[in-house]
Amino acid sequence: MKKFINIFFFLLVLIFFLSTYRFYSSENNIEVKNFNRNNINDIINTKILDLPILKNDTNSVIEFNDGFSNKIKNDKKRSFWNLLKFE
């Protein structure tokens, strides 16, 4: 029974790889790939023409908060090398 299952899985994997190879080596697939490679600029340009232009509604949305920088200025200086010194 174990040999039968192993043979079945081997055949299943073999069929998968053969069908994948057959699909990718088919004339239809090769023609489609070549067409897309040759006309990629035309395809991109046609897709760009269909894009909508959005209105900019982000004016005055971001407000800078300088309270954090003021807090750091009031604190004592920090230095990594001072942490390694013995007192």
Residue pairs with C-beta under 8 A, 6 or more apart in sequence:
23 29
36 43
